[in-house]
Amino acid sequence: MDSLTPELVRHLSAPVHSIVVEAYNDALVPLFLWVAPLVLVSAVLLLFIQEKPLSTTLER
């Protein structure tokens, strides 16, 4: 068993299936709760970035 694929999880016995699904749920929910506000703050900050056209000449 190199990796835990959805197909493999579907074929697990009910108690083991429940443990695996709950483990993934317990791991991913806190991650989502940290990432969602970060994405929201990033989107708001992006509104304040001013567009600056690329230069067409090389100034030295």
N, C-alpha and C positions, 0 to 999 in steps of 0.2 A: 504494500500500500504506500505509494509515493505521495499521493495527494488525496485530499478529501473532496471529491467531486459531488455535484448534486445527484448524479446517478447513483453513486455509492451510498450517499446518505438515504436515498429513497429505499434502498434494499436493506437497511439496518433493521434490527429488531426494534419494536416499539419503545422499550425503555432506553436503549442506546440512542435511537433517533431523537427522542425527546431531550436527552442530555446534550447532544451535539447542537440541536437547534437552539436550545436555551443558552448554551455557551456562546454561540455566535451572536445571539440577540443581546446577551449581557455585555459582550465586547463592543458591539457596533453602536448601541444606543448612546452611551456616553461620548463616543467619538462624534456622532452626529450632533449631539448637544453642544460640543465645542466648536465644530466646524460651521454650523449654520449661522451663529452670530458673527463669526469671523468673515464669512462670505457677505453677510449683510453690511458690516462695517466697511469692508473693502469696496463694495459696490457704491456706498455713499461717498467714500473718499475719492473714488474714480470720477465722480461728478465734478470735483474741484480741480482736476487736472486740465490745464490749458493746452490747447492744440498749438503746436509750433511747427510750421512747415519746414520740410527738409531743405537745407541749403543746396543751391545748384552750382555754386562755385567754391573753390577751395581758398580760404583766406589765410595768408601767412603773415 
